[in-house]
Amino acid sequence: MKKPKSKPMFDNSDFPVSVVRKQLFSGTGVDIEEADQKPIIGIVNSYTEINAGHAHLNIIAQRVKEGVHAAGGLPYEFNVPAPCDGMTEGHEGMRFVLAQRDLIADITETHARSMLYDGLVFIASCDKIIPGMLMTAARLDLPSIFITGGPNAMNIRFNANMKDSIDHKDYNTIPERLGCATCGTFGSCEVMGTANTFQCLTEAMGISLPGSATVPAFHADKLRFARKAGKRIVAMVEEGLTARKILNSKALENAIIIDLAIGGSTNSTLHLPAIAHELGVDLPLDIFNEFNTKIPTLCGIAPSGPHGVIDLHVAGGVPAVMKVLADDIRRDAMVVTGNTLGEVLDFVNVKDPKVIPPRDKPFHLQGGTVVLKGNLAPDGSVVKQSAVKDDMKQFRGPARVFDSEAACLKALREKTLKEGEVVVIRYEGPKGGPGMPETLAVTMGLEQAGLHKIALITDGRFSGASAGPCIGHVSPEAAAGGPIAAVRDGDEITIDIPGRKLEVALSDEEIKKRLSQAKAPVREIPAGFMRRYVKLVGSAARGAILES
């Protein structure tokens, strides 16, 4: 059996140190003669006890290892961090979440290079972990496969008053609305936030087994898929099917198409360019606009619509979405099974057209994510148009400017924000935040305050579960001298989602003059990684990658 990477761990080409190395390895209880013959498979697990999205992944890892053993490989598990955006909302912890994407990529890459694994199985559920692991897979180009943790069931599903919806906007009482935001089981939050978006996109890119991504975390099929993934990785090593034969420009194109079709998270505009960068592929923000007029938001998954990811799974999952869009996607793209995507889709059918409708009867005529540009965002900004009401897709109002999320939250508590305003939160980008924190707390606060005719613009980011006219990733960011730093209270801002425009009523000369006078707030950054991160991190418009 092939051992393309790990063979030097066991041969005697560097005798006598090889003897010491094998003796160290034997301390794990492994039979050295067996290890000399079998591929060594790394199980990259983001299991943690502190959040529901990953608390069950130890069980999934056990089934993966069973599959590796059954196929003739030797599995070895190691772990990476698993931050939870939701649990870091509203406090300083949020500033350290996006940065962990790149740490996860670096940790996995350096460990895999040092220990000479022949193949890798990636296990993850949530926001920054899956993109970080995909970046690693792209770098290493080892045989690689994903088994995602799956969605949870929101607590509203266990309420006798549940309607045909998991969207909190469809409920009136506080307990019922809270039930739409409470994890009823292990797994990632059931809405189409960043977590479930990227679970789905592992399938769209062909790097996970077809039909596996949307299986609920608590369903027995998840364990069966885990065992299959363990068996398949050993076969992939034997076949020489490495990550870059799957992850390429075709896979990225399919990912964008499916992201738009499922109403995916705006954070895709951060993570897909970062993955593309690792592959040496240019993926400018404008590509989302190229596709969002061609690809509809096919499915109404919360927060865009009433359905949950469990409903999507029952309806046929990602393969069924791709089947409906068979004329749009790259059917010749490779899948971890060794088949082309077209061959996989030949055996797929839609099981519930209410959740996955025909292409000519989509939930929304255009794709979910839209890029807006203009003198306020020369390099771009993003909004999930599928979650914006029609009467708010074009909006004009006076700016209400805050130099931090905390200052805006204070104004919310004091009830000084007014309908008709455009709230601007700046100095929250990758450098300025630092770490580009989410402003979900503000979007939740606006809704709870009953402020529906109000827009929000920031150089930070939003949760993939945010709804309404929330425009994030404004680039260049304020800390990098972007025009958002020139905005003052009362300046008229125009949002035109159909026209793809974000403008402030200021001349270029006035913006330049104000920027020369702008003073960024001084924020204390603790000693350690974040000081290095701020020096290296690039623009959100290019994926907030660490630039050398």
C-alpha positions in Angstrom: 0.0 0.0 0.0 1.2 3.5 -0.8 2.9 5.7 1.8 3.9 8.7 -0.3 4.8 11.0 2.6 5.3 8.8 5.7 7.8 6.3 4.3 10.8 8.3 5.5 9.5 7.9 9.0 10.2 4.2 8.9 13.0 3.5 6.4 16.7 3.3 7.4 18.0 5.8 4.9 19.2 8.0 7.8 20.5 5.2 10.1 21.2 5.3 13.0 18.7 8.1 13.9 16.0 6.1 12.2 16.2 3.5 15.0 15.6 6.2 17.6 12.7 7.6 15.6 11.0 4.2 15.3 11.5 3.5 19.0 9.8 6.8 19.9 6.9 5.9 17.6 6.7 2.4 19.2 5.9 4.2 22.5 2.4 4.8 21.2 1.8 1.1 21.2 1.9 0.8 17.4 3.4 -2.2 15.7 6.3 -0.7 13.8 6.2 -3.4 11.1 2.6 -2.6 10.5 3.2 1.1 10.5 5.9 0.6 7.9 3.3 -0.9 5.5 0.2 1.2 6.1 -0.5 4.9 5.2 -0.5 7.3 8.2 -3.7 9.3 8.2 -4.0 12.6 10.2 -7.5 13.2 11.7 -7.7 17.0 12.1 -10.4 17.5 14.7 -11.8 20.7 16.0 -13.6 19.0 18.9 -14.1 21.2 22.0 -16.4 21.0 25.0 -17.2 24.7 25.1 -19.6 25.1 22.1 -22.5 23.0 20.8 -21.2 23.1 17.2 -18.1 21.0 18.1 -19.0 19.2 21.3 -19.9 16.0 19.5 -17.0 15.8 17.1 -15.1 13.4 19.3 -17.7 10.8 18.5 -17.5 11.5 14.8 -13.7 11.2 15.0 -14.0 7.7 16.5 -16.1 6.6 13.5 -13.6 8.1 11.1 -10.8 6.2 12.7 -12.9 3.0 12.5 -13.1 3.6 8.8 -9.4 4.2 8.4 -8.6 1.0 10.2 -11.1 -0.9 8.2 -9.5 0.3 4.9 -6.0 -0.6 6.0 -4.7 2.7 7.3 -3.4 4.0 10.7 -5.3 7.1 12.0 -3.8 9.6 14.4 -5.9 12.4 15.7 -4.8 15.9 16.5 -6.8 19.0 17.4 -7.1 22.7 16.5 -9.1 25.5 18.1 -12.8 25.9 17.5 -14.0 29.5 18.3 -17.7 30.2 18.4 -18.7 33.6 17.0 -22.0 33.6 18.9 -20.3 33.1 22.2 -17.9 35.9 21.6 -20.5 38.5 20.5 -20.5 41.8 22.4 -17.2 41.4 24.2 -13.5 41.6 23.4 -13.3 37.9 22.5 -14.9 38.7 19.1 -11.7 40.5 18.0 -9.8 37.2 18.2 -12.1 35.0 16.2 -11.3 35.8 12.5 -7.6 35.7 13.3 -8.0 32.1 14.4 -8.9 31.1 10.8 -5.3 31.8 9.8 -3.9 30.2 12.9 -5.9 27.1 12.3 -4.5 27.0 8.7 -0.9 27.5 10.0 -1.2 25.0 12.9 -2.6 22.3 10.7 -0.1 22.9 7.9 3.0 23.0 10.1 2.0 20.0 12.1 1.1 18.0 9.0 4.4 18.9 7.3 6.4 17.9 10.4 4.7 14.5 11.0 4.6 13.4 7.4 0.9 12.3 7.2 -0.1 10.6 4.0 -3.6 11.9 4.0 -5.9 14.1 6.1 -9.5 13.9 7.3 -10.8 17.3 8.4 -13.6 17.4 11.0 -15.3 20.7 11.7 -18.7 22.5 11.9 -18.4 26.2 12.3 -17.4 29.6 11.0 -13.6 30.1 10.8 -12.6 26.5 11.3 -13.8 25.1 8.0 -12.3 27.9 5.9 -9.0 27.6 7.8 -8.9 23.9 7.1 -9.7 24.4 3.4 -6.8 26.8 3.3 -4.6 24.1 4.7 -5.8 21.5 2.3 -5.0 23.8 -0.6 -1.5 24.5 0.7 -0.5 20.9 1.4 -2.1 19.2 -1.6 -2.3 15.9 0.3 -5.2 13.5 -0.2 -7.9 15.3 1.9 -11.5 14.8 2.8 -14.0 16.7 5.0 -16.6 15.3 7.3 -18.7 18.2 8.7 -20.4 18.1 12.1 -23.8 19.0 10.6 -26.5 21.4 11.7 -28.3 21.3 15.0 -32.0 21.5 15.6 -33.1 24.9 16.9 -35.2 24.7 20.0 -38.3 26.0 18.2 -38.6 22.5 16.6 -39.4 21.2 20.1 -42.1 23.8 20.7 -45.8 22.7 20.2 -46.5 26.1 18.7 -43.9 25.8 15.9 -45.1 27.1 12.6 -43.6 26.0 9.3 -40.6 28.2 10.0 -37.5 28.4 12.2 -37.1 32.2 11.4 -37.6 34.3 14.5 -39.3 37.0 12.4 -42.3 34.6 12.0 -43.0 34.5 15.8 -44.4 37.1 18.2 -43.7 35.8 21.8 -40.3 36.2 23.3 -40.0 32.4 24.3 -40.8 31.4 20.7 -38.4 33.9 19.2 -35.7 32.8 21.6 -36.4 29.2 20.5 -35.3 30.2 17.0 -31.9 31.2 18.4 -31.4 28.5 21.0 -29.4 25.3 20.2 -31.7 22.4 20.9 -29.0 19.8 20.1 -25.3 19.6 19.3 -24.4 20.9 15.9 -24.0 24.3 14.2 -26.8 26.8 14.5 -29.5 25.7 12.0 -29.7 28.9 10.0 -27.7 29.6 6.9 -25.0 31.4 8.7 -21.3 31.1 7.9 -21.1 27.7 9.6 -23.7 25.9 7.5 -22.8 27.9 4.4 -19.3 26.4 4.5 -20.5 23.0 5.5 -22.5 23.1 2.3 -19.6 24.5 0.3 -17.4 21.6 1.1 -19.8 19.6 -0.9 -20.1 22.2 -3.6 -16.3 22.1 -4.0 -16.3 18.3 -4.0 -14.1 17.9 -1.0 -16.7 16.1 1.2 -18.8 13.0 0.3 -22.0 13.9 -1.6 -25.0 14.2 0.6 -23.0 14.4 3.9 -22.8 18.1 4.7 -26.4 18.8 5.7 -27.0 15.6 7.7 -28.0 16.8 11.2 -25.4 16.4 13.9 -27.6 14.1 15.9 -28.6 11.7 13.0 -27.1 8.2 12.7 -26.3 8.9 9.0 -23.6 11.4 10.2 -21.7 8.5 11.9 -22.1 6.4 8.8 -20.7 9.1 6.6 -17.8 9.6 9.1 -16.9 5.9 8.7 -17.2 6.2 4.9 -14.9 9.2 4.9 -12.3 7.3 6.9 -12.4 4.5 4.4 -12.3 6.8 1.5 -9.2 8.7 2.6 -7.2 5.5 2.5 -8.4 4.8 -1.1 -7.5 8.4 -2.0 -3.9 7.9 -0.8 -3.7 4.8 -2.9 -5.2 6.6 -6.0 -3.0 9.7 -5.5 -6.2 11.8 -5.5 -4.8 15.0 -3.8 -6.6 18.1 -2.7 -5.7 20.3 -5.7 -7.1 17.8 -8.1 -10.5 18.7 -6.5 -9.9 22.2 -5.2 -9.3 24.4 -8.2 -11.0 27.2 -10.2 -13.9 24.9 -11.2 -14.6 24.1 -7.5 -14.4 27.8 -6.6 -16.9 28.6 -9.3 -19.3 25.9 -8.1 -18.9 27.2 -4.5 -19.9 30.7 -5.5 -22.9 29.4 -7.4 -24.2 27.3 -4.5 -23.4 30.0 -2.0 -25.7 32.4 -3.9 -28.3 29.8 -4.5 -28.7 28.9 -0.8 -28.5 32.5 0.4 -25.1 31.9 2.0 -23.3 34.1 4.5 -21.7 37.3 3.4 -18.5 36.0 5.1 -18.1 33.8 1.9 -16.6 37.0 0.4 -13.8 36.8 3.0 -13.2 33.1 3.0 -13.5 32.0 -0.7 -10.9 34.6 -1.8 -8.6 33.4 1.0 -8.9 29.8 -0.1 -8.4 30.9 -3.7 -5.2 32.8 -2.7 -3.8 29.5 -1.3 -4.6 27.9 -4.7 -2.9 30.7 -6.6 -6.2 31.7 -8.1 -7.4 35.3 -8.3 -11.0 35.7 -7.0 -11.9 39.4 -6.9 -15.1 40.5 -5.1 -16.7 41.5 -8.4 -17.1 37.9 -9.3 -20.1 37.7 -6.9 -21.8 40.4 -8.9 -21.0 38.6 -12.1 -22.9 35.5 -10.8 -25.7 37.0 -8.7 -27.6 38.3 -11.7 -27.4 34.8 -13.3 -28.0 32.6 -10.2 -31.1 33.0 -8.1 -31.5 32.6 -4.4 -33.1 29.3 -5.0 -33.9 28.4 -1.3 -35.4 30.4 1.4 -33.3 29.3 4.3 -33.3 31.5 7.4 -32.4 34.3 7.8 -33.5 34.8 4.2 -36.7 32.7 4.5 -38.5 30.3 6.8 -36.7 27.0 6.3 -33.9 25.5 8.3 -30.9 23.5 7.1 -32.6 20.4 8.4 -35.4 21.1 5.9 -32.8 21.5 3.2 -31.4 18.1 4.1 -34.8 16.4 4.0 -35.4 18.0 0.6 -32.3 16.5 -0.9 -29.4 18.6 0.5 -26.7 20.2 -1.5 -26.8 17.6 -4.3 -30.5 18.4 -5.0 -29.7 22.2 -5.2 -26.9 21.4 -7.6 -29.2 19.2 -9.6 -31.6 22.1 -10.1 -28.7 24.2 -11.2 -27.1 21.5 -13.3 -26.9 23.8 -16.4 -25.1 26.5 -14.4 -22.4 24.5 -12.5 -19.2 23.0 -13.7 -20.3 19.3 -14.0 -16.8 18.2 -14.9 -15.4 19.2 -11.5 -13.8 16.3 -9.5 -15.3 15.0 -6.3 -13.6 13.0 -3.5 -15.4 9.9 -4.7 -13.2 9.9 -7.8 -16.2 10.8 -10.0 -17.1 14.0 -11.7 -19.8 16.1 -10.2 -22.0 15.3 -13.3 -21.7 11.6 -12.6 -22.8 12.1 -9.0 -25.8 14.2 -10.0 -27.2 11.6 -12.4 -28.5 9.8 -9.3 -29.9 12.8 -7.5 -33.5 14.0 -7.2 -35.3 16.9 -5.4 -37.5 15.4 -2.6 -39.3 18.6 -1.5 -39.9 21.3 -4.1 -41.3 23.6 -1.5 -37.8 23.9 0.1 -35.8 23.4 -3.2 -38.0 24.8 -5.9 -37.6 24.6 -9.6 -35.1 27.1 -11.1 -37.9 29.2 -12.6 -39.6 29.5 -9.3 -36.8 30.6 -6.9 -37.2 32.2 -3.5 -35.5 35.4 -4.9 -34.7 36.2 -8.5 -31.1 37.1 -7.8 -28.3 35.5 -5.8 -28.0 36.3 -2.1 -24.7 38.1 -1.8 -24.2 41.5 -3.5 -21.1 43.7 -3.7 -21.7 47.5 -3.5 -19.1 50.0 -4.6 -18.9 53.8 -4.8 -17.0 56.6 -3.2 -17.7 55.2 0.3 -16.4 51.8 -0.7 -14.1 52.0 -3.6 -12.8 48.4 -3.2 -16.2 47.1 -2.3 -18.7 46.2 0.5 -21.1 43.3 0.8 -24.7 42.8 1.8 -27.1 39.7 1.8 -29.8 41.1 -0.4 -31.9 38.0 0.0 -32.4 39.0 3.6 -33.4 42.7 2.8 -37.0 43.7 2.4 -37.8 45.2 -1.0 -38.7 48.6 0.4 -35.2 48.9 2.0 -33.1 47.9 -1.0 -32.8 51.5 -1.9 -32.3 53.8 1.0 -31.0 57.3 1.7 -30.5 59.0 5.0 -28.2 61.0 7.3 -25.2 59.3 8.8 -24.9 58.6 12.5 -21.3 57.8 13.0 -19.6 55.7 15.7 -16.0 54.8 16.0 -16.7 51.5 17.6 -19.4 48.9 18.1 -19.5 49.6 21.8 -20.3 53.3 21.2 -23.2 52.3 18.9 -24.5 49.8 21.5 -24.4 52.5 24.1 -26.6 54.7 21.8 -29.0 51.8 21.4 -29.3 51.4 25.1 -29.9 55.1 25.5 -32.5 55.1 22.7 -30.9 57.9 20.7 -30.9 56.2 17.3 -33.7 57.3 15.0 -35.6 55.8 12.1 -34.3 57.0 8.8 -30.7 57.2 9.9 -27.8 55.3 8.4 -25.7 54.0 11.2 -22.0 53.9 10.4 -19.7 51.8 12.6 -16.0 52.2 11.6 -12.5 51.3 12.8 -13.8 47.7 13.1 -12.0 46.2 10.1 -9.2 43.6 10.1 -6.6 46.2 11.2 -8.7 48.7 13.0 -10.8 46.3 15.0 -8.5 44.6 15.3 -9.7 41.3 13.9 -12.8 42.5 12.0 -15.4 41.7 14.7 -19.0 40.9 13.9 -21.6 43.5 14.8 -24.5 41.1 15.3 -25.2 42.6 18.7 -26.1 45.9 17.0 -28.3 44.2 14.4 -30.1 42.4 17.1 -30.4 45.6 19.2 -31.9 47.5 16.2 -34.6 44.8 15.8 -35.4 44.6 19.4 -35.8 48.4 19.5 -38.3 48.2 16.7 -36.1 50.2 14.4 -36.9 48.8 10.9 -36.3 51.9 8.7 -32.7 52.2 9.5 -29.6 51.0 7.7 -26.2 49.9 9.0 -22.8 50.3 7.4 -19.5 49.0 8.8 -15.9 48.1 7.9 -16.4 45.2 10.2 -18.5 42.2 9.4 -21.8 40.6 10.2 -23.0 37.2 11.3 -24.1 35.2 8.4 -27.4 35.1 10.2 -27.9 38.9 10.0 -30.8 40.3 8.1 -31.9 43.7 6.8 -29.9 46.4 5.1 -26.6 45.5 6.9 -23.6 46.5 4.7 -20.3 45.2 5.9 -16.7 44.7 4.8 -16.5 48.4 3.6 -13.1 48.6 2.0 -10.6 50.2 2.3 -11.3 50.2 6.1 -11.1 53.3 8.2 -7.8 52.3 9.8 -6.3 52.0 6.3 -7.4 55.5 5.3 -10.6 54.4 3.6 -13.3 57.0 2.8 -15.5 55.7 5.6 -13.1 57.5 8.0 -14.2 60.8 6.4 -17.9 60.4 7.1 -19.4 62.8 9.8 -22.8 62.9 11.4 -25.5 64.2 9.1 -23.7 63.4 5.8 -26.2 62.0 3.3 -25.5 58.3 2.4 -27.2 56.5 -0.4 -27.6 52.7 -0.5 -28.7 51.3 -3.9 -28.6 47.5 -3.8 -30.1 47.0 -7.3 -27.7 49.5 -8.6 -24.8 48.0 -6.6 -23.9 51.5 -5.2 -22.8 52.8 -1.8 -22.2 56.6 -1.9 -21.8 59.5 0.5 -22.7 63.0 -0.8 -19.2 64.4 -0.6 -16.8 65.5 -3.3 -13.5 63.8 -3.8 -11.8 66.9 -2.6 -13.8 67.0 0.6 -13.2 63.4 1.4 -9.4 63.9 0.8 -9.4 66.9 3.1 -11.3 65.1 5.9 -9.1 62.1 5.6 -6.0 64.2 6.2 -7.6 65.4 9.4 -8.9 62.0 10.6 -7.6 60.5 13.8 -8.0 56.8 14.4 -8.9 55.8 18.0 -6.0 54.2 19.9 -6.8 50.7 21.0 -4.7 48.6 23.3 -3.7 45.4 21.6 -2.5 42.7 24.0 1.0 41.4 23.5 1.1 38.3 21.4 -0.3 37.1 18.1 -2.8 40.0 17.5 0.1 42.5 17.3 1.6 40.4 14.5 -1.8 39.9 12.9 -2.4 43.7 12.6 0.9 44.2 10.9 0.3 41.4 8.3 -3.5 41.4 7.7 -4.7 42.7 4.4 -7.9 44.2 3.1 -11.3 42.4 3.6 -11.8 42.9 -0.2 -9.0 40.4 -0.7 -10.0 38.0 2.0 -8.2 39.5 5.0 -5.3 37.2 4.2 -2.0 37.6 6.0 0.4 39.2 3.6 4.1 38.4 3.7 
